[in-house]
């Protein structure tokens, strides 16, 4: 693994006899609580083979909770909380590792694993392994010491750009279709300001050979989103957002909005990777142009919309919990009640470790819809509804998922065996 100058690294001399006291355990039982998409567990077990890896925090000596969040350059910051269990419960540490947007997966996993190894040192000192740790810190001669750069010379001035274009074709004897979509984004993030511009377009066409003849359907959509956000302090931020879109499914030729926004974070923004509880209010000024005349006999509308949302996201040793509540209401004119046209949505996800090896997962969303102002006056054809190119009126939308998972057997998970592993496409 690549070693960075100036950082401590460890050499474990397992051939050296140990003179540790018999009361010390031989090594640690470590539970790594990390999304498999973020952590390469096989690599970690190979690079740090001197601890036992267990499948549950119950019975572990150290619980390592790894969370992440995006950085302004498009990279990721990984926060590692090292929490001692049982006799080591008084020992708690936190380390962070920042992966740049240009780092490869190999560089990222090397950096994360080295940070993990450094965080375990303090806990390893309570075991016989700790008696065999050699710490080496390179010392620079004064003439060799790197200069401390106080100001970053960034030719891009913190701007990050991303462009993608993709296409897809599929077919059968009686059906064929193709799709083209593209995305773009430009972002600049500093401690004081957050500026972003993103857009996406999608065109989908399908042709079916039915008993009644050929049926062709198209679905076009595009949107552009922009925002400017000013950090006021550790809890408050304010900004301005703009949104424009077109959607054949939603009978929208063109819609645009301008929205002053304010947000309050109950916990400081610096803690958002493990606990995040926010209130956001937007006052949206919107203008709509429709493909077809709507159920309100409109082809063009200018509206005002209030939007209040509350979001909570917690990742703790007991599991994960996410909740979002949003209330939106239109005002068609200032004499009409704001509750004539509204929608309310509530969504939650919860994953709880109930007992050793047992987890309970539940999630769902429900939305009360009273603001489908874009619905066309004329009834959509059945074929258009069935293939998803036109939407039907509705008062409510909902979904629910739940389940249990239980694992039992050996608590140890040290062996790496990659045989018969297949690539995921």
C-alpha positions as CSV (number, residue, x, y, z in Angstrom):
1,X,0.0,0.0,0.0
2,X,1.2,3.5,-0.8
3,X,2.6,5.3,2.3
4,X,2.5,9.1,2.5
5,X,5.5,11.0,3.9
6,X,4.8,12.6,7.2
7,X,2.2,10.0,8.3
8,X,2.9,7.3,10.8
9,X,2.9,3.7,9.4
10,X,3.1,0.4,11.2
11,X,5.3,-2.6,10.8
12,X,4.0,-5.7,12.6
13,X,6.8,-8.2,13.4
14,X,4.9,-11.3,14.0
15,X,8.0,-13.4,14.2
16,X,9.1,-11.4,17.3
17,X,8.2,-13.1,20.6
18,X,5.7,-11.4,22.7
19,X,6.4,-10.5,26.3
20,X,2.9,-9.1,27.0
21,X,1.0,-9.9,30.1
22,X,-1.2,-12.9,30.0
23,X,-4.2,-10.8,30.9
24,X,-4.2,-9.0,27.5
25,X,-6.2,-10.5,24.7
26,X,-4.3,-11.6,21.7
27,X,-6.0,-9.3,19.2
28,X,-9.2,-7.3,18.6
29,X,-12.6,-8.3,17.3
30,X,-13.5,-5.5,14.9
31,X,-16.9,-4.8,13.3
32,X,-16.7,-2.5,10.3
33,X,-20.1,-0.8,9.7
34,X,-19.8,0.4,6.1
35,X,-21.8,0.3,2.9
36,X,-20.3,-2.4,0.6
37,X,-20.3,0.0,-2.2
38,X,-17.9,2.2,-0.3
39,X,-15.6,-0.3,1.4
40,X,-13.7,-3.2,-0.2
41,X,-13.9,-5.7,2.6
42,X,-11.6,-8.3,0.8
43,X,-8.9,-5.7,0.4
44,X,-9.2,-4.5,4.0
45,X,-8.9,-8.1,5.4
46,X,-5.8,-8.7,3.2
47,X,-4.1,-5.4,4.3
48,X,-5.0,-5.6,7.9
49,X,-4.8,-9.3,8.8
50,X,-3.8,-8.9,12.4
51,X,-7.4,-8.4,13.8
52,X,-10.5,-10.6,13.8
53,X,-13.4,-9.3,11.6
54,X,-16.8,-10.1,13.0
55,X,-20.3,-9.7,11.4
56,X,-22.1,-7.9,14.2
57,X,-21.2,-5.1,16.7
58,X,-22.5,-7.4,19.5
59,X,-19.4,-9.3,20.6
60,X,-16.9,-6.9,19.0
61,X,-14.2,-4.9,20.8
62,X,-14.3,-2.0,18.3
63,X,-17.2,-0.8,16.2
64,X,-16.0,1.3,13.2
65,X,-18.8,3.3,11.7
66,X,-17.9,4.7,8.3
67,X,-20.0,7.4,6.8
68,X,-19.5,9.6,3.8
69,X,-20.5,12.9,2.1
70,X,-19.7,14.8,-1.1
71,X,-17.0,17.5,-1.2
72,X,-17.2,20.6,-3.3
73,X,-14.8,19.3,-5.9
74,X,-17.0,16.2,-6.6
75,X,-14.9,13.9,-4.3
76,X,-16.0,12.1,-1.1
77,X,-15.1,12.6,2.5
78,X,-15.1,9.5,4.6
79,X,-15.6,9.8,8.4
80,X,-14.5,6.9,10.5
81,X,-15.8,6.7,14.1
82,X,-13.9,4.2,16.3
83,X,-16.1,3.2,19.2
84,X,-14.8,0.8,21.9
85,X,-17.2,-1.8,23.2
86,X,-17.5,-3.5,26.6
87,X,-14.1,-3.0,28.5
88,X,-13.0,-0.5,25.8
89,X,-16.2,1.6,25.9
90,X,-14.3,4.7,27.2
91,X,-12.2,4.8,24.0
92,X,-13.7,6.8,21.1
93,X,-11.8,8.3,18.2
94,X,-12.8,9.9,14.9
95,X,-10.6,10.1,11.7
96,X,-11.4,11.4,8.3
97,X,-10.1,10.6,4.8
98,X,-10.8,12.8,1.8
99,X,-10.8,11.2,-1.7
100,X,-10.3,13.6,-4.6
101,X,-12.6,13.4,-7.7
102,X,-9.6,12.2,-9.8
103,X,-8.6,9.4,-7.5
104,X,-9.1,5.9,-8.9
105,X,-10.9,3.2,-6.9
106,X,-7.5,1.7,-6.1
107,X,-6.2,5.0,-4.6
108,X,-9.4,5.5,-2.7
109,X,-9.4,2.1,-1.1
110,X,-5.7,2.4,-0.2
111,X,-6.3,5.8,1.5
112,X,-9.3,4.5,3.4
113,X,-7.5,1.3,4.6
114,X,-4.5,3.2,5.8
115,X,-6.7,5.6,7.7
116,X,-8.5,2.6,9.2
117,X,-5.2,1.0,10.2
118,X,-4.1,4.2,12.0
119,X,-7.4,4.5,13.9
120,X,-7.0,0.9,15.2
121,X,-3.5,1.6,16.8
122,X,-4.8,2.9,20.1
123,X,-7.1,0.0,20.5
124,X,-4.4,-2.5,19.5
125,X,-2.2,-1.3,22.4
126,X,-4.6,-3.1,24.7
127,X,-3.7,-6.4,23.1
128,X,-0.5,-8.5,22.8
129,X,-0.3,-7.3,19.2
130,X,0.3,-3.9,20.6
131,X,3.6,-5.1,22.1
132,X,4.9,-5.8,18.6
133,X,4.0,-2.4,17.0
134,X,6.9,-0.4,15.7
135,X,6.1,3.2,14.9
136,X,8.2,5.0,12.3
137,X,7.8,8.8,11.5
138,X,10.1,10.1,8.8
139,X,12.0,13.2,9.9
140,X,12.8,15.9,7.4
141,X,16.0,17.9,7.2
142,X,15.2,21.6,7.2
143,X,16.4,21.9,3.6
144,X,14.1,19.0,2.6
145,X,11.0,20.0,4.4
146,X,8.1,20.8,2.0
147,X,6.9,24.4,2.0
148,X,3.5,25.0,3.6
149,X,1.2,26.4,0.9
150,X,-1.3,28.8,2.5
151,X,-3.2,29.7,-0.6
152,X,-4.3,27.0,-3.1
153,X,-3.3,27.9,-6.7
154,X,-6.4,26.4,-8.4
155,X,-6.6,27.3,-12.1
156,X,-10.2,26.2,-12.2
157,X,-11.1,28.4,-9.2
158,X,-13.0,25.5,-7.5
159,X,-15.2,24.9,-10.5
160,X,-16.0,21.2,-11.4
161,X,-17.7,20.2,-14.7
162,X,-19.3,17.0,-15.8
163,X,-20.9,16.0,-19.1
164,X,-22.3,12.6,-20.2
165,X,-24.2,11.3,-23.2
166,X,-25.7,7.8,-23.5
167,X,-28.0,5.8,-25.7
168,X,-29.9,2.5,-25.6
169,X,-31.7,0.3,-28.1
170,X,-33.8,-2.8,-27.4
171,X,-36.3,-4.9,-29.3
172,X,-38.3,-8.1,-29.8
173,X,-40.2,-9.5,-32.8
174,X,-43.2,-7.2,-32.2
175,X,-41.6,-4.4,-30.3
176,X,-38.6,-2.1,-30.6
177,X,-37.4,1.1,-29.0
178,X,-34.6,3.4,-28.3
179,X,-33.6,6.1,-25.8
180,X,-31.1,8.9,-25.8
181,X,-30.2,10.9,-22.7
182,X,-27.6,13.4,-21.6
183,X,-26.5,15.2,-18.5
184,X,-24.3,18.1,-17.6
185,X,-23.4,19.9,-14.4
186,X,-21.1,22.8,-13.3
187,X,-20.5,23.3,-9.6
188,X,-18.4,25.5,-7.4
189,X,-18.3,24.8,-3.6
190,X,-16.4,26.7,-0.9
191,X,-17.0,27.2,2.8
192,X,-18.9,30.4,2.2
193,X,-20.7,29.8,-1.2
194,X,-22.3,26.9,-3.1
195,X,-23.1,27.5,-6.8
196,X,-24.5,24.8,-9.0
197,X,-26.0,24.4,-12.4
198,X,-27.2,21.0,-13.7
199,X,-29.4,19.7,-16.6
200,X,-30.7,16.6,-18.1
201,X,-32.6,15.6,-21.3
202,X,-34.2,12.3,-22.2
203,X,-35.9,11.1,-25.4
204,X,-37.6,7.7,-25.6
205,X,-39.5,6.2,-28.5
206,X,-41.2,2.8,-28.6
207,X,-43.0,1.0,-31.4
208,X,-45.4,-1.9,-30.9
209,X,-47.0,-4.3,-33.3
210,X,-50.5,-4.8,-31.8
211,X,-53.5,-6.8,-33.2
212,X,-55.1,-3.5,-34.0
213,X,-52.0,-2.3,-35.9
214,X,-48.8,-0.4,-35.2
215,X,-48.7,1.8,-32.1
216,X,-45.9,4.3,-31.6
217,X,-45.3,6.3,-28.4
218,X,-42.7,9.0,-27.5
219,X,-41.7,10.5,-24.2
220,X,-39.6,13.6,-24.0
221,X,-38.4,15.4,-20.9
222,X,-35.7,17.8,-19.9
223,X,-34.9,20.0,-17.0
224,X,-32.3,22.6,-15.9
225,X,-31.7,23.4,-12.2
226,X,-29.6,26.2,-10.8
227,X,-28.8,27.4,-7.3
228,X,-26.7,29.9,-5.4
229,X,-26.4,29.3,-1.6
230,X,-24.7,31.5,1.0
231,X,-23.5,30.0,4.3
232,X,-24.6,32.3,7.1
233,X,-23.3,30.3,10.1
234,X,-23.1,26.7,11.4
235,X,-26.9,26.3,11.3
236,X,-28.3,28.8,8.7
237,X,-28.0,29.2,5.0
238,X,-30.0,31.2,2.4
239,X,-30.1,31.1,-1.4
240,X,-31.9,31.4,-4.7
241,X,-32.9,28.5,-6.9
242,X,-34.3,28.3,-10.4
243,X,-35.8,25.4,-12.2
244,X,-37.0,24.9,-15.8
245,X,-38.4,21.8,-17.4
246,X,-40.5,20.2,-20.2
247,X,-42.3,16.9,-20.0
248,X,-44.6,15.3,-22.6
249,X,-45.9,12.9,-20.0
250,X,-47.0,15.8,-17.7
251,X,-48.5,17.9,-20.5
252,X,-45.8,20.6,-20.0
253,X,-44.4,22.4,-23.0
254,X,-42.2,24.6,-20.8
255,X,-42.2,25.6,-17.1
256,X,-39.8,27.8,-15.1
257,X,-39.6,29.0,-11.6
258,X,-37.5,31.3,-9.4
259,X,-37.4,30.5,-5.6
260,X,-35.8,32.4,-2.7
261,X,-35.0,29.8,-0.1
262,X,-33.9,29.6,3.5
263,X,-32.7,26.6,5.4
264,X,-32.0,25.8,9.1
265,X,-30.0,22.8,10.3
266,X,-30.8,21.8,13.9
267,X,-27.3,20.1,14.2
268,X,-24.3,21.9,12.7
269,X,-23.7,21.1,9.0
270,X,-20.3,19.6,10.0
271,X,-22.2,16.7,11.6
272,X,-24.4,15.9,8.5
273,X,-22.7,12.6,7.7
274,X,-24.0,11.0,11.0
275,X,-27.0,13.2,12.0
276,X,-28.9,15.7,9.9
277,X,-32.1,17.4,10.8
278,X,-33.2,20.4,8.6
279,X,-36.1,22.7,7.9
280,X,-36.3,24.4,4.5
281,X,-38.8,27.0,3.2
282,X,-39.1,28.1,-0.5
283,X,-41.3,30.7,-2.1
284,X,-41.7,29.6,-5.7
285,X,-42.8,31.9,-8.5
286,X,-43.7,29.6,-11.4
287,X,-44.8,30.0,-15.0
288,X,-46.3,27.2,-17.1
289,X,-47.0,26.6,-20.8
290,X,-49.0,23.5,-21.6
291,X,-49.0,21.2,-24.7
292,X,-52.8,20.8,-24.4
293,X,-55.5,22.8,-22.7
294,X,-55.8,21.7,-19.1
295,X,-58.7,20.7,-16.9
296,X,-58.7,24.3,-15.6
297,X,-59.0,25.6,-19.2
298,X,-55.6,27.0,-19.2
299,X,-52.8,27.0,-21.7
300,X,-50.5,29.4,-19.8
301,X,-50.4,30.0,-16.0
302,X,-48.4,32.2,-13.6
303,X,-48.6,30.8,-10.0
304,X,-47.1,31.3,-6.6
305,X,-46.2,28.2,-4.5
306,X,-45.3,27.8,-0.9
307,X,-43.1,24.9,0.0
308,X,-41.9,23.7,3.5
309,X,-39.9,20.6,3.9
310,X,-38.4,18.8,6.9
311,X,-35.7,16.2,6.5
312,X,-34.0,14.0,9.1
313,X,-31.1,11.5,8.4
314,X,-29.4,9.6,11.2
315,X,-26.7,6.9,10.9
316,X,-25.8,5.6,14.3
317,X,-24.4,2.3,15.7
318,X,-28.0,1.0,16.2
319,X,-28.8,1.4,12.5
320,X,-30.1,4.1,10.0
321,X,-33.2,6.3,9.9
322,X,-34.3,8.7,7.2
323,X,-37.5,10.8,7.0
324,X,-38.8,13.6,4.8
325,X,-42.0,15.6,5.0
326,X,-42.9,18.1,2.3
327,X,-45.9,20.4,2.0
328,X,-46.5,22.4,-1.2
329,X,-49.4,24.7,-1.9
330,X,-50.3,26.8,-5.0
331,X,-51.9,30.2,-4.9
332,X,-53.6,30.9,-8.2
333,X,-54.6,34.4,-7.1
334,X,-54.2,36.2,-3.8
335,X,-57.9,35.9,-2.9
336,X,-58.0,32.1,-3.2
337,X,-57.1,29.8,-0.2
338,X,-53.6,28.4,-0.5
339,X,-55.0,25.0,0.5
340,X,-57.2,24.6,-2.7
341,X,-54.2,23.2,-4.7
342,X,-51.6,21.3,-2.6
343,X,-49.7,18.1,-2.1
344,X,-48.3,16.6,1.0
345,X,-45.7,13.8,0.9
346,X,-44.2,11.8,3.7
347,X,-41.4,9.2,3.3
348,X,-39.3,7.2,5.7
349,X,-36.6,4.5,5.7
350,X,-35.6,2.7,8.9
351,X,-33.1,-0.1,9.4
352,X,-32.6,-1.2,13.0
353,X,-30.3,-3.9,14.5
354,X,-32.8,-5.6,16.8
355,X,-30.4,-8.2,18.3
356,X,-27.2,-10.0,17.4
357,X,-27.5,-10.9,13.7
358,X,-31.1,-9.7,13.4
359,X,-32.1,-6.5,11.6
360,X,-35.5,-5.0,10.7
361,X,-36.0,-2.8,7.6
362,X,-39.0,-0.8,6.7
363,X,-39.6,2.0,4.2
364,X,-42.3,3.8,2.4
365,X,-43.8,7.0,1.0
366,X,-47.3,8.4,0.8
367,X,-48.4,11.5,-1.1
368,X,-51.7,13.3,-1.1
369,X,-52.1,14.9,-4.5
370,X,-54.4,17.9,-5.1
371,X,-52.3,20.0,-7.5
372,X,-52.3,18.2,-10.9
373,X,-52.9,21.5,-12.6
374,X,-51.2,20.2,-15.8
375,X,-53.7,17.4,-16.5
376,X,-55.0,17.7,-20.1
377,X,-58.7,18.4,-20.6
378,X,-59.0,15.6,-23.1
379,X,-58.9,12.0,-21.9
380,X,-55.6,10.1,-22.7
381,X,-55.7,7.0,-24.8
382,X,-55.5,3.7,-22.9
383,X,-52.3,2.7,-24.8
384,X,-50.6,6.0,-23.8
385,X,-51.4,5.4,-20.2
386,X,-50.3,1.7,-20.3
387,X,-46.9,2.5,-21.7
388,X,-46.4,5.4,-19.4
389,X,-46.3,8.3,-21.9
390,X,-49.4,9.9,-20.3
391,X,-50.4,10.3,-16.6
392,X,-53.8,9.7,-15.0
393,X,-55.4,11.9,-12.4
394,X,-54.9,10.6,-8.8
395,X,-55.6,11.7,-5.3
396,X,-53.0,9.6,-3.5
397,X,-49.8,7.8,-4.3
398,X,-48.0,5.3,-2.0
399,X,-45.5,2.6,-1.7
400,X,-44.3,0.3,1.2
401,X,-41.4,-2.1,1.7
402,X,-40.5,-4.0,4.8
403,X,-38.6,-7.1,5.9
404,X,-36.3,-8.9,8.3
405,X,-32.8,-10.3,7.9
406,X,-31.1,-12.7,10.2
407,X,-27.6,-14.1,10.1
408,X,-26.2,-16.7,12.5
409,X,-23.3,-19.1,12.7
410,X,-19.6,-18.1,13.1
411,X,-19.1,-14.5,14.0
412,X,-15.7,-14.4,12.4
413,X,-15.2,-13.2,8.8
414,X,-11.4,-13.1,8.2
415,X,-11.1,-15.4,5.2
416,X,-10.8,-13.9,1.7
417,X,-11.7,-16.4,-1.1
418,X,-12.5,-14.7,-4.5
419,X,-13.1,-17.9,-6.5
420,X,-16.1,-17.9,-8.9
421,X,-16.7,-14.2,-8.2
422,X,-18.3,-12.7,-11.3
423,X,-18.3,-9.1,-12.6
424,X,-21.4,-7.1,-11.9
425,X,-22.9,-5.4,-15.0
